[in-house]
């Protein structure tokens, strides 16, 4: 997704839905240090990241993409009650058409109250931010931008399966998120990103599906993780934003979940919020001096871009927040 060049587009999209600016509500005090959650294994999440990269570039329609999809489905079936694969077709900014697969895995699918946890699993076809112009048409490995978020959700599913919360949980791996307009193109299309979440929001895997709230992971594994209160998250999910950042501060991660309001980011949460009406927060890397992180949309977004401890911190904050509201089933 884009940041600086799509701020105006995001603002137009938000204005178009006539959404009244929300004020952060008072958040009930919870001693998050005392909330019991499963033990997240950072090494396991790192291994799941490496597993995805081992298939090759996860460009929609490629053999590596299909093999990785099969792997993700098989793994999530080990831990979740149901797994649904939502197939779709997406038209990209260059008028090419690619297949897409949204993968949805669920705990306690009959529960009426649900939490949605998401990340995108595709990797970008064009390394349009690579410093070497000769590589800007090459594919991006997508270790941090894609695989790391999915791997974190996989490890969360594994450990939460032995200690399920008292609410239904849906893990969604959105596809065709990162195939938007290349920087070297003269095309302008603010809707060219996040095709999988746009499709899902308009064609949910279960009719009338909704959730209490959602959390999106994107680029969460950098060696110097830094997450701010992004504009769209604050507008649509102010209460959840405050909860997550208060939880992080209570756990000693206030230097990582920085209490700073920042500009909108065009990501999957926009369409989940705007089209599906589910309040969703984007936990996304926001470096003050670079575009997201140094290796974003380059050929060097490989395993060296991923820090396992960062994945553990994000998972722990998310689970502490979730289980603080919905304790484990006794």
ZAMARGU-4260 file (C-alpha; in steps of 0.2 Angstrom, whole numbers, plus 5000, padded with zeros to 4 digits):
<rodrens>
0) 5000/5000/5000 | 5005/5018/4998 | 5007/5031/5012 | 5012/5049/5007 | 5004/5049/4989
5) 4988/5042/4994 | 4984/5053/5009 | 4973/5064/4999 | 4964/5049/4991 | 4961/5042/5008
10) 4953/5058/5014 | 4942/5059/4999 | 4936/5041/5002 | 4933/5045/5020 | 4924/5061/5016
15) 4913/5052/5003 | 4906/5040/5016 | 4901/5055/5027 | 4908/5047/5043 | 4907/5058/5058
20) 4923/5060/5067 | 4924/5049/5082 | 4931/5054/5099 | 4941/5042/5108 | 4930/5035/5122
25) 4935/5032/5140 | 4942/5015/5141 | 4939/5004/5156 | 4954/5001/5166 | 4961/4983/5165
30) 4977/4977/5173 | 4984/4969/5157 | 4999/4963/5166 | 4988/4951/5175 | 4978/4945/5159
35) 4981/4927/5156 | 4986/4923/5138 | 4994/4908/5128 | 5013/4908/5127 | 5017/4915/5110
40) 5033/4907/5102 | 5043/4920/5092 | 5054/4906/5085 | 5039/4897/5078 | 5032/4913/5070
45) 5049/4916/5062 | 5049/4899/5055 | 5032/4901/5048 | 5038/4917/5039 | 5053/4907/5032
50) 5041/4893/5026 | 5031/4906/5016 | 5047/4913/5008 | 5053/4896/5004 | 5039/4893/4991
55) 5045/4908/4981 | 5037/4925/4977 | 5019/4924/4981 | 5013/4933/4966 | 4994/4929/4963
60) 4992/4916/4950 | 5010/4909/4951 | 5014/4891/4956 | 5023/4898/4972 | 5007/4907/4976
65) 4997/4891/4974 | 5009/4880/4984 | 5009/4893/4998 | 4990/4894/4998 | 4989/4875/5000
70) 5002/4876/5015 | 4992/4890/5024 | 4976/4881/5022 | 4984/4864/5029 | 4992/4873/5043
75) 4976/4883/5049 | 4966/4867/5048 | 4977/4859/5061 | 4972/4872/5074 | 4955/4880/5069
80) 4937/4873/5068 | 4934/4878/5050 | 4944/4885/5035 | 4936/4893/5020 | 4945/4898/5004
85) 4936/4912/4995 | 4941/4912/4977 | 4939/4928/4967 | 4946/4937/4951 | 4954/4954/4952
90) 4958/4967/4938 | 4974/4976/4942 | 4979/4994/4937 | 4988/4987/4921 | 4971/4979/4916
95) 4978/4962/4919 | 4967/4949/4928 | 4974/4938/4942 | 4966/4925/4953 | 4964/4928/4972
100) 4961/4918/4987 | 4956/4925/5004 | 4959/4911/5017 | 4947/4912/5032 | 4950/4901/5047
105) 4939/4901/5063 | 4938/4896/5081 | 4920/4893/5088 | 4911/4897/5071 | 4894/4897/5080
110) 4898/4910/5092 | 4888/4926/5088 | 4901/4938/5095 | 4917/4938/5085 | 4934/4945/5083
115) 4943/4947/5066 | 4962/4946/5065 | 4969/4949/5048 | 4985/4951/5037 | 4989/4950/5018
120) 4998/4935/5011 | 5003/4940/4994 | 5019/4947/4989 | 5022/4962/4977 | 5025/4959/4959
125) 5036/4975/4957 | 5050/4981/4968 | 5046/4999/4962 | 5055/5006/4977 | 5072/4997/4974
130) 5087/5009/4974 | 5093/4999/4959 | 5082/5005/4944 | 5086/4989/4935 | 5077/4979/4949
135) 5061/4989/4950 | 5052/4977/4939 | 5058/4962/4949 | 5047/4954/4962 | 5047/4958/4981
140) 5051/4943/4993 | 5038/4951/5005 | 5046/4944/5021 | 5040/4958/5032 | 5027/4965/5020
145) 5015/4951/5020 | 5023/4935/5027 | 5027/4941/5044 | 5010/4946/5048 | 5002/4930/5042
150) 5015/4920/5052 | 5011/4930/5068 | 4993/4925/5065 | 4997/4907/5062 | 5007/4906/5079
155) 4992/4915/5087 | 4980/4902/5080 | 4992/4888/5086 | 4993/4893/5104 | 4975/4900/5106
160) 4968/4883/5100 | 4974/4876/5117 | 4967/4891/5126 | 4952/4898/5117 | 4945/4915/5122
165) 4926/4916/5126 | 4922/4923/5109 | 4923/4917/5091 | 4939/4922/5082 | 4941/4923/5063
170) 4959/4924/5055 | 4958/4931/5037 | 4973/4931/5026 | 4968/4943/5012 | 4975/4941/4995
175) 4980/4954/4981 | 4983/4967/4993 | 5000/4973/4987 | 4997/4973/4968 | 4993/4992/4967
180) 4999/5005/4954 | 5018/5004/4952 | 5028/5020/4955 | 5035/5021/4938 | 5018/5020/4930
185) 5008/5035/4925 | 4991/5027/4930 | 4982/5034/4945 | 4970/5022/4954 | 4967/5024/4972
190) 4957/5007/4972 | 4971/4997/4964 | 4977/4991/4981 | 4968/4979/4994 | 4958/4969/4981
195) 4955/4954/4992 | 4948/4965/5007 | 4937/4974/4995 | 4930/4958/4988 | 4928/4951/5005
200) 4919/4966/5012 | 4907/4965/4997 | 4905/4946/4997 | 4908/4940/5015 | 4912/4922/5018
205) 4896/4920/5028 | 4880/4930/5024 | 4878/4945/5036 | 4895/4942/5044 | 4900/4955/5057
210) 4912/4956/5071 | 4914/4966/5087 | 4931/4973/5080 | 4946/4968/5070 | 4964/4970/5070
215) 4975/4971/5055 | 4994/4967/5055 | 5005/4974/5042 | 5024/4975/5041 | 5025/4972/5060
220) 5042/4963/5060 | 5055/4976/5058 | 5070/4976/5069 | 5065/4993/5075 | 5046/4991/5077
225) 5036/5008/5078 | 5017/5009/5078 | 5007/5025/5078 | 4989/5029/5080 | 4985/5030/5061
230) 4970/5041/5056 | 4958/5028/5049 | 4960/5017/5064 | 4956/5032/5075 | 4941/5038/5065
235) 4932/5021/5064 | 4939/5012/5080 | 4944/5025/5092 | 4940/5014/5107 | 4950/4999/5101
240) 4965/5010/5096 | 4965/5017/5114 | 4964/4999/5122 | 4978/4992/5111 | 4990/5007/5115
245) 4985/5007/5133 | 4989/4989/5134 | 5006/4991/5126 | 5010/5005/5138 | 5005/4994/5153
250) 5016/4980/5146 | 5031/4991/5144 | 5030/4994/5125 | 5026/5012/5125 | 5041/5015/5115
255) 5035/5004/5101 | 5017/5008/5102 | 5020/5026/5101 | 5006/5038/5107 | 5006/5049/5091
260) 4992/5053/5079 | 4998/5050/5061 | 4991/5052/5043 | 4979/5039/5035 | 4986/5024/5027
265) 4978/5015/5013 | 4977/4997/5019 | 4964/4983/5021 | 4957/4990/5036 | 4949/5005/5026
270) 4938/4993/5017 | 4934/4982/5032 | 4929/4998/5041 | 4920/5007/5027 | 4912/4993/5017
275) 4909/4980/5030 | 4906/4992/5045 | 4918/4982/5057 | 4929/4994/5067 | 4946/4989/5063
280) 4963/4995/5069 | 4979/4994/5058 | 4995/4990/5067 | 5007/4995/5054 | 5025/5000/5054
285) 5027/5019/5054 | 5045/5024/5053 | 5048/5043/5055 | 5062/5044/5042 | 5058/5031/5029
290) 5043/5024/5019 | 5037/5012/5032 | 5053/5003/5033 | 5070/5003/5024 | 5066/4988/5013
295) 5048/4992/5009 | 5044/4987/4991 | 5062/4982/4987 | 5071/4965/4982 | 5079/4965/4999
300) 5063/4963/5009 | 5069/4946/5014 | 5071/4937/5031 | 5084/4949/5036 | 5070/4962/5037
305) 5061/4952/5051 | 5064/4952/5069 | 5055/4938/5079 | 5054/4948/5095 | 5044/4961/5086
310) 5031/4948/5081 | 5030/4942/5099 | 5027/4960/5105 | 5013/4963/5093 | 5005/4946/5096
315) 5006/4948/5115 | 4998/4966/5115 | 4984/4960/5103 | 4981/4944/5114 | 4981/4953/5130
320) 4969/4966/5123 | 4957/4952/5117 | 4958/4941/5132 | 4956/4956/5143 | 4939/4958/5135
325) 4935/4939/5133 | 4945/4928/5145 | 4949/4910/5141 | 4936/4897/5142 | 4938/4888/5158
</rodrens>
